[in-house]
């Protein structure tokens, strides 16, 4: 059960990071994307926009974290053994692969990688690939 709670905590931290960066991206993109011009008031700040984003982000990222905690527990049983600074090499490699492929897909689709997206991707890899296993290990 430690793994699920570690995933929840990692997901909560991820939601905090995501909320702020997503709000900044939306405020920056508001002038370029016609849908956002109509959907978001021109005088709304990134802080005010972060509140509704965070309501959904906290639910989604904690659920993702709990799922990844279960995946981590499964990989501990099926493929024990540490590596890359993590208690479980297979799990960390899965997280690095998923994060890296996601960032590569974004670069391929949009021909650029905004710094906010890069920060979110690297946070995903760090929080779920290394922090989650370490938190679960510390809770034992």
N, CA and C of each residue as an Amber inpcrd file, in Angstrom:
protein
   420
   0.8020000  -1.1950000   0.0000000   0.0000000   0.0000000   0.0000000
   0.8500000   1.2660000   0.0000000   2.1180000   1.1190000   0.4270000
   3.0210000   2.2710000   0.4440000   3.2120000   2.8390000  -0.9540000
   3.2100000   1.9530000  -1.9310000   3.4330000   2.3830000  -3.3140000
   2.3010000   3.2690000  -3.8060000   1.0710000   2.9340000  -3.4490000
  -0.0880000   3.7270000  -3.8800000  -0.0520000   5.1000000  -3.2280000
   0.2790000   5.1520000  -1.9430000   0.3550000   6.4450000  -1.2610000
   1.5020000   7.2810000  -1.8170000   2.6380000   6.6500000  -2.1110000
   3.7600000   7.3690000  -2.7200000   3.3490000   7.9220000  -4.0870000
   2.5560000   7.1550000  -4.8280000   2.0440000   7.6350000  -6.1070000
   1.1050000   8.8170000  -5.9330000   0.2760000   8.7680000  -4.8960000
  -0.6300000   9.8850000  -4.6050000   0.1630000  11.1530000  -4.3100000
   1.1830000  11.0360000  -3.4740000   2.0080000  12.1960000  -3.1190000
   2.7380000  12.7300000  -4.3530000   3.3100000  11.8460000  -5.1470000
   3.9980000  12.2700000  -6.3710000   3.0240000  12.9380000  -7.3390000
   1.8230000  12.3760000  -7.4520000   0.8050000  12.9670000  -8.3130000
   0.3590000  14.3350000  -7.8200000   0.2910000  14.5110000  -6.5220000
  -0.0970000  15.8020000  -5.9380000   0.9450000  16.8700000  -6.2720000
   2.2130000  16.5110000  -6.1310000   3.2870000  17.4560000  -6.4780000
   3.2600000  17.7510000  -7.9790000   3.0080000  16.7260000  -8.7810000
   2.9150000  16.9120000 -10.2290000   1.7670000  17.8530000 -10.5790000
   0.6520000  17.7470000  -9.8790000  -0.4950000  18.6190000 -10.1350000
  -0.1640000  20.0740000  -9.8220000   0.6040000  20.3040000  -8.7780000
   1.0100000  21.6770000  -8.4370000   1.8600000  22.2620000  -9.5590000
   2.8260000  21.5040000 -10.0160000   3.7010000  21.9650000 -11.1050000
   2.8920000  22.1820000 -12.3800000   2.0520000  21.2020000 -12.7170000
   1.2580000  21.2650000 -13.9380000   0.3130000  22.4610000 -13.9450000
  -0.3400000  22.7340000 -12.8330000  -1.3290000  23.8160000 -12.7740000
  -0.7100000  25.1660000 -13.1220000   0.4190000  25.4480000 -12.5220000
   1.0700000  26.7280000 -12.8040000   1.5700000  26.8390000 -14.2270000
   2.2150000  25.7880000 -14.7050000   2.7740000  25.8360000 -16.0580000
   1.6850000  25.8200000 -17.1300000   0.6180000  25.0720000 -16.9110000
  -0.4810000  25.0500000 -17.8810000  -1.1580000  26.4060000 -17.9440000
  -1.3300000  27.0620000 -16.8040000  -1.9270000  28.4000000 -16.8030000
  -1.0570000  29.3810000 -17.5710000   0.2560000  29.3070000 -17.3870000
   1.1560000  30.1830000 -18.1480000   1.0660000  29.9170000 -19.6450000
   1.0120000  28.6390000 -20.0280000   0.9110000  28.3010000 -21.4550000
  -0.3810000  28.8350000 -22.0620000  -1.4740000  28.7070000 -21.3380000
  -2.7610000  29.1600000 -21.8740000  -2.7880000  30.6760000 -21.9970000
  -2.2640000  31.3850000 -21.0180000  -2.2320000  32.8500000 -21.0940000
  -1.3410000  33.2980000 -22.2450000  -0.2060000  32.6350000 -22.4440000
   0.6810000  32.9730000 -23.5660000   0.0320000  32.6670000 -24.9140000
  -0.7090000  31.5650000 -25.0080000  -1.3100000  31.1460000 -26.2760000
  -2.6150000  31.8710000 -26.5770000  -3.1650000  32.5700000 -25.6040000
  -4.4630000  33.2170000 -25.7820000  -4.4700000  34.1890000 -26.9670000
  -3.3810000  34.8760000 -27.2000000  -3.3560000  35.8410000 -28.3030000
  -3.1910000  35.1810000 -29.6710000  -2.7240000  33.9260000 -29.7190000
  -2.4640000  33.2500000 -30.9930000  -3.5610000  32.2890000 -31.4300000
  -4.3570000  31.8070000 -30.5070000  -5.3470000  30.7740000 -30.8210000
  -6.7450000  31.3790000 -30.7250000  -7.4770000  31.4080000 -31.8530000
  -8.7890000  32.0650000 -31.8740000  -9.7760000  31.5030000 -30.8470000
  -9.7690000  30.2080000 -30.6250000 -10.6870000  29.6210000 -29.6500000
 -10.4330000  30.1690000 -28.2450000  -9.1560000  30.3210000 -27.9000000
  -8.8240000  30.8270000 -26.5670000  -9.1840000  32.3060000 -26.4030000
  -9.1570000  33.0600000 -27.5050000  -9.5650000  34.4670000 -27.4400000
 -11.0210000  34.5640000 -27.0100000 -11.8490000  33.6640000 -27.5300000
 -13.2710000  33.6770000 -27.1820000 -13.5290000  33.0170000 -25.8280000
 -12.7650000  31.9900000 -25.4800000 -13.0510000  31.2090000 -24.2770000
 -12.5240000  31.8380000 -22.9930000 -11.4590000  32.6160000 -23.0730000
 -10.8270000  33.1620000 -21.8710000 -10.8440000  34.6830000 -21.9410000
 -11.3040000  35.2870000 -20.8770000 -11.3790000  36.7500000 -20.8120000
  -9.9850000  37.3560000 -20.9740000  -9.8880000  38.4920000 -21.6610000
  -8.5700000  39.0760000 -21.9220000  -7.8750000  39.6050000 -20.6630000
  -8.6150000  39.8750000 -19.6100000  -7.9920000  40.4560000 -18.4230000
  -7.7270000  39.4330000 -17.3100000  -7.9260000  38.1540000 -17.5860000
  -7.6950000  37.1280000 -16.5640000  -6.1930000  36.8600000 -16.4270000
  -5.7350000  36.7230000 -15.1920000  -4.3150000  36.4700000 -14.9510000
  -4.0450000  34.9730000 -14.9100000  -2.7670000  34.6360000 -14.9790000
  -2.3850000  33.2270000 -14.9130000  -2.7440000  32.6280000 -13.5570000
  -2.6840000  33.4290000 -12.5100000  -3.0250000  32.9380000 -11.1730000
  -4.5090000  32.5960000 -11.1030000  -5.3510000  33.4700000 -11.6350000
  -6.7930000  33.1930000 -11.6340000  -7.1320000  32.0030000 -12.5180000
  -6.3880000  31.7940000 -13.5580000  -6.6270000  30.6680000 -14.4470000
  -6.1280000  29.3510000 -13.8390000  -5.1330000  29.4390000 -12.9680000
  -4.5800000  28.2370000 -12.3460000  -5.5720000  27.5600000 -11.4050000
  -6.5080000  28.3230000 -10.8470000  -7.4620000  27.7350000  -9.8990000
  -8.3560000  26.6790000 -10.5610000  -9.0700000  26.9950000 -11.6430000
  -9.8790000  25.9290000 -12.2520000  -9.0390000  24.8020000 -12.8530000
  -7.8550000  25.1290000 -13.3430000  -6.9800000  24.0850000 -13.8710000
  -6.5740000  23.1390000 -12.7490000  -6.2630000  23.7040000 -11.5920000
  -5.7940000  22.8720000 -10.4820000  -6.8870000  21.9480000  -9.9500000
  -8.1370000  22.3630000 -10.0340000  -9.2190000  21.5020000  -9.5580000
  -9.2470000  20.1730000 -10.3160000  -9.0670000  20.2490000 -11.6020000
  -9.0670000  19.0350000 -12.4170000  -7.7040000  18.3330000 -12.3450000
  -6.6320000  19.1260000 -12.3290000  -5.2920000  18.5410000 -12.3170000
  -5.0450000  17.7070000 -11.0650000  -5.5260000  18.1700000  -9.9290000
  -5.2980000  17.4080000  -8.7020000  -6.0050000  16.0550000  -8.7580000
  -7.1910000  16.0270000  -9.3140000  -7.8910000  14.7450000  -9.4410000
  -7.1830000  13.8110000 -10.4180000  -6.8190000  14.3360000 -11.5720000
  -6.2050000  13.4990000 -12.6060000  -4.8040000  13.0300000 -12.2330000
  -3.9410000  13.9410000 -11.7770000  -2.5610000  13.5610000 -11.4980000
  -2.4450000  12.6390000 -10.2890000  -3.3000000  12.8210000  -9.2820000
  -3.2390000  11.8890000  -8.1560000  -3.7280000  10.4990000  -8.5770000
  -4.7160000  10.4510000  -9.4610000  -5.1770000   9.1520000  -9.9730000
  -4.0770000   8.4950000 -10.8020000  -3.4030000   9.2640000 -11.6360000
  -2.2780000   8.7380000 -12.4170000  -1.1880000   8.2380000 -11.4700000
  -0.9070000   9.0090000 -10.4390000   0.1150000   8.6180000  -9.4740000
  -0.2310000   7.3240000  -8.7540000  -1.4880000   7.1720000  -8.3650000
  -1.8990000   5.9450000  -7.6900000  -1.8090000   4.7450000  -8.6270000
  -2.1800000   4.9370000  -9.8830000  -2.0400000   3.8660000 -10.8720000
  -0.5700000   3.4950000 -11.0650000   0.2910000   4.5100000 -11.1580000
   1.7150000   4.2230000 -11.3280000   2.3120000   3.5830000 -10.0710000
   1.7480000   3.9030000  -8.9170000   2.1600000   3.2150000  -7.6980000
   1.8430000   1.7310000  -7.7610000   0.6670000   1.4060000  -8.2990000
   0.3140000  -0.0140000  -8.4880000   1.2330000  -0.6780000  -9.5180000
   1.5440000   0.0610000 -10.5830000   2.4770000  -0.4700000 -11.5840000
   3.8510000  -0.7050000 -10.9610000   4.2800000   0.2140000 -10.1280000
   5.5650000   0.0430000  -9.4480000   5.5460000  -1.2030000  -8.5650000
   4.4570000  -1.3960000  -7.8390000   4.3300000  -2.5870000  -6.9830000
   4.4160000  -3.8690000  -7.8260000   3.7590000  -3.8610000  -8.9790000
   3.7900000  -5.0160000  -9.8800000   5.2070000  -5.2790000 -10.3810000
   5.9160000  -4.2210000 -10.7760000   7.2720000  -4.4170000 -11.2930000
   8.2280000  -4.8750000 -10.1990000   7.9600000  -4.4990000  -8.9470000
   8.7800000  -5.0060000  -7.8420000   8.6470000  -6.5160000  -7.7140000
   7.4330000  -7.0060000  -7.8890000   7.1970000  -8.4490000  -7.7840000
   7.7380000  -9.2140000  -8.9850000   7.5660000  -8.6530000 -10.1720000
   7.8980000  -9.3720000 -11.3990000   9.3520000  -9.2330000 -11.8270000
   9.9400000  -8.0570000 -11.6070000  11.3170000  -7.8280000 -12.0620000
  12.0890000  -7.0390000 -11.0140000  12.4090000  -7.6710000  -9.8820000
  13.1480000  -6.9330000  -8.8540000  14.5650000  -6.6190000  -9.3160000
  15.0950000  -5.5710000  -8.7600000  16.4620000  -5.1840000  -9.1010000
  16.5380000  -3.7110000  -9.4150000  17.4720000  -3.0350000  -8.7900000
  17.6000000  -1.5930000  -8.9610000  18.5300000  -1.2260000 -10.0950000
  18.5290000   0.0520000 -10.3820000  19.3940000   0.6030000 -11.4130000
  19.0160000   2.0260000 -11.7230000  19.9360000   2.7870000 -12.2550000
  19.7220000   4.2010000 -12.5840000  19.2990000   5.0240000 -11.3710000
  19.7630000   4.6550000 -10.2050000  19.4200000   5.3900000  -8.9980000
  18.0330000   5.1090000  -8.4740000  17.4160000   4.0590000  -8.9370000
  16.0650000   3.6990000  -8.5360000  16.0680000   2.2830000  -7.9630000
  15.1430000   2.0010000  -7.0420000  15.0590000   0.6470000  -6.5200000
  14.5770000  -0.3920000  -7.5430000  13.9820000   0.0710000  -8.6590000
  13.4940000  -0.8670000  -9.6670000  13.8100000  -0.3270000 -11.0510000
  14.7320000  -0.9760000 -11.7220000  15.1910000  -0.5260000 -13.0380000
  14.0900000  -0.5850000 -14.0910000  13.3240000  -1.6690000 -14.1220000
  12.2790000  -1.8100000 -15.1360000  11.2570000  -0.6800000 -15.0420000
  10.7820000  -0.4050000 -13.8450000   9.7850000   0.6490000 -13.6600000
  10.3380000   2.0120000 -14.1020000  11.5390000   2.3310000 -13.6700000
  12.1250000   3.6220000 -14.0280000  12.3370000   3.7270000 -15.5340000
  12.7430000   2.6500000 -16.1700000  12.9100000   2.6680000 -17.6260000
  11.5640000   2.8510000 -18.3390000  10.5110000   2.2530000 -17.8200000
   9.1750000   2.4570000 -18.3970000   8.7540000   3.9230000 -18.3010000
   8.9870000   4.5510000 -17.1610000   8.6160000   5.9550000 -16.9730000
   9.4560000   6.8590000 -17.8700000  10.7570000   6.6120000 -17.9290000
  11.6250000   7.4130000 -18.8070000  11.2020000   7.2510000 -20.2600000
  10.9100000   6.0330000 -20.6670000  10.5000000   5.7780000 -22.0550000
   9.1960000   6.4870000 -22.3840000   8.2050000   6.3590000 -21.5020000
   6.9160000   7.0120000 -21.7520000   7.0760000   8.5330000 -21.7970000
   7.8000000   9.0920000 -20.8470000   8.0060000  10.5480000 -20.8280000
   8.7710000  11.0280000 -22.0510000   9.8260000  10.3120000 -22.4050000
  10.6120000  10.6970000 -23.5740000   9.8390000  10.5810000 -24.8760000
   9.0840000   9.4940000 -25.0230000   8.2700000   9.3400000 -26.2390000
   7.1690000  10.3920000 -26.3160000   6.5950000  10.7560000 -25.1900000
   5.5710000  11.8000000 -25.1840000   6.1540000  13.1370000 -25.6180000
   7.3190000  13.4820000 -25.0970000   7.9600000  14.7300000 -25.5010000
   8.3500000  14.6980000 -26.9750000   8.8230000  13.5490000 -27.4520000
   9.1710000  13.4160000 -28.8720000   7.9370000  13.5550000 -29.7560000
   6.8110000  13.0070000 -29.3160000   5.5710000  13.1370000 -30.0930000
   5.1220000  14.5930000 -30.1590000   5.2820000  15.3230000 -29.0680000
   4.9010000  16.7410000 -29.0650000   5.7940000  17.5370000 -30.0040000
   7.0850000  17.2640000 -29.9860000   8.0050000  17.9490000 -30.8920000
   7.6690000  17.6200000 -32.3380000   7.3510000  16.3680000 -32.6170000
   7.0040000  15.9560000 -33.9760000   5.7140000  16.6240000 -34.4390000
   4.7350000  16.6830000 -33.5800000   3.4370000  17.2440000 -33.9610000
   3.4720000  18.7580000 -34.1170000   4.1760000  19.4500000 -33.2200000
   4.1250000  20.9140000 -33.2120000   5.3980000  21.5800000 -33.7110000
   6.4000000  20.7940000 -34.0320000   7.6700000  21.2960000 -34.5570000
   8.4320000  22.1710000 -33.5630000   8.0210000  22.1400000 -32.2990000
   8.7410000  22.8690000 -31.2640000   8.3600000  22.2770000 -29.9100000
   9.1490000  22.6150000 -28.9050000   8.8820000  22.1370000 -27.5560000
   8.9310000  23.3350000 -26.6210000   7.7630000  23.8540000 -26.2310000
   7.7590000  24.9900000 -25.2970000   8.4430000  24.5950000 -23.9820000
   9.0850000  25.5510000 -23.3430000   9.8100000  25.2500000 -22.1150000
   8.8760000  24.7340000 -21.0210000   7.6160000  25.1720000 -21.0490000
   6.6700000  24.6890000 -20.0360000   6.3960000  23.1950000 -20.2090000
   6.2560000  22.7640000 -21.4500000   5.9990000  21.3540000 -21.7340000
   7.2280000  20.5220000 -21.3700000   8.4080000  21.0370000 -21.6690000
   9.6380000  20.3340000 -21.3040000   9.7350000  20.2000000 -19.7820000
   9.3830000  21.2520000 -19.0570000   9.4200000  21.2070000 -17.5920000
   8.4070000  20.2090000 -17.0430000   7.2300000  20.1610000 -17.6410000
   6.2210000  19.1920000 -17.2100000   6.7040000  17.7670000 -17.4830000
   7.2740000  17.5340000 -18.6510000   7.7800000  16.2060000 -18.9930000
   8.9170000  15.7580000 -18.0840000   9.8500000  16.6490000 -17.8190000
  10.9560000  16.2990000 -16.9310000  10.4750000  16.0980000 -15.4930000
   9.4970000  16.8750000 -15.0740000   8.9130000  16.6940000 -13.7420000
   8.2230000  15.3400000 -13.6460000   7.5150000  14.9550000 -14.7000000
   6.8650000  13.6450000 -14.7380000   7.8890000  12.5370000 -14.5420000
   8.9740000  12.6210000 -15.2940000  10.0060000  11.5890000 -15.2100000
  10.6460000  11.5770000 -13.8230000  10.9660000  12.7440000 -13.2860000
  11.6220000  12.8040000 -11.9760000  10.6990000  12.3620000 -10.8450000
   9.4620000  12.8430000 -10.8590000   8.5460000  12.5230000  -9.7610000
   8.0880000  11.0790000  -9.7810000   7.7180000  10.5880000 -10.9440000
   7.1980000   9.2350000 -11.0030000   8.2980000   8.1920000 -11.2060000
   9.3950000   8.5570000 -11.8500000  10.4630000   7.6090000 -12.1010000
  11.4030000   7.4100000 -10.9270000  11.6520000   8.4870000 -10.1550000
  12.5850000   8.3700000  -9.0390000  11.9530000   8.6910000  -7.6890000
  11.1660000   9.7340000  -7.5940000  10.5980000  10.1080000  -6.2880000
   9.6090000   9.0560000  -5.7910000   8.7360000   8.5750000  -6.6590000
   7.7460000   7.5770000  -6.2400000   8.4180000   6.3230000  -5.6720000
   9.3870000   5.7210000  -6.3560000  10.0310000   4.5360000  -5.7720000
  10.7550000   4.8350000  -4.4580000  11.3960000   5.9880000  -4.3790000
  12.1150000   6.3540000  -3.1580000  11.1450000   6.5930000  -2.0000000
  10.0230000   7.2610000  -2.2740000   9.0130000   7.4770000  -1.2300000
   8.4320000   6.1470000  -0.7440000   8.1450000   5.2610000  -1.6700000
   7.6030000   3.9520000  -1.2990000   8.6290000   3.1620000  -0.4890000
   9.8640000   3.2520000  -0.8700000  10.9260000   2.5500000  -0.1480000
  11.1010000   3.1320000   1.2460000  11.0020000   4.4420000   1.3830000
  11.1450000   5.0840000   2.6900000   9.9820000   4.7490000   3.6230000
   8.8150000   4.4760000   3.0590000   7.6270000   4.1860000   3.8650000
   7.6330000   2.7640000   4.4160000   8.4560000   1.9040000   3.8770000
   8.4650000   0.4990000   4.3250000   9.0190000   0.3460000   5.7120000
